[in-house]
């Protein structure tokens, strides 16, 4: 689903984002793509409910498990229990 569709799907979210960004609701509604400079702000405003990966996958492709950093210290890899 496109990012702007995710925003429109949640009642009141577009107005909340606009208010937090200091722009009009109409400005948000006119976006075809989320502006790159707004992606991290919107992720913060939504408390991560809509992630940067959803907002702009062209800029923030999700990393696969294979490319995620591995624990490098023995303490970080110990199991507790």
SVG drawing of the C-alpha trace seen along z (x, -y; Angstrom):
<svg xmlns="http://www.w3.org/2000/svg" viewBox="-11 -26 44 46">
<polyline fill="none" stroke="black" stroke-width="0.4" points="0.0,0.0 1.3,-3.5 2.3,-5.6 -0.2,-8.4 -2.9,-5.8 -1.8,-4.5 -2.0,-8.0 -5.5,-8.6 -6.7,-5.3 -6.3,-6.4 -9.0,-9.0 -7.5,-12.3 -3.9,-11.3 -3.5,-13.6 -4.6,-16.6 -2.4,-15.5 0.7,-15.2 0.0,-18.5 -0.4,-20.2 2.9,-18.6 4.8,-19.6 3.3,-23.2 1.7,-22.8 -1.8,-22.6 -3.8,-19.4 -4.2,-20.2 -0.4,-20.2 -0.2,-16.7 -3.1,-15.6 -1.4,-16.8 1.7,-14.6 2.0,-11.8 5.1,-10.6 6.1,-11.5 8.9,-14.2 12.3,-12.7 12.8,-15.4 9.6,-14.5 9.9,-10.8 11.7,-10.6 9.5,-13.3 6.3,-11.4 7.8,-8.1 8.3,-10.0 4.9,-11.7 3.2,-8.2 5.5,-6.7 6.7,-4.2 3.2,-3.0 4.1,-4.0 7.8,-3.3 10.3,-4.9 10.3,-1.6 6.6,-1.9 6.8,-5.7 9.7,-5.6 10.9,-2.0 12.9,-3.5 15.0,-5.5 14.8,-3.0 14.7,0.5 14.1,3.0 17.2,4.9 17.1,8.7 18.1,10.7 21.3,11.6 22.4,8.0 21.5,7.0 24.5,6.4 25.5,9.4 26.4,9.2 30.1,8.7 30.7,8.9 30.4,12.1 28.0,10.4 25.7,9.3 25.3,12.9 24.8,14.6 21.5,16.1 19.9,15.2 17.7,17.6"/>
</svg>
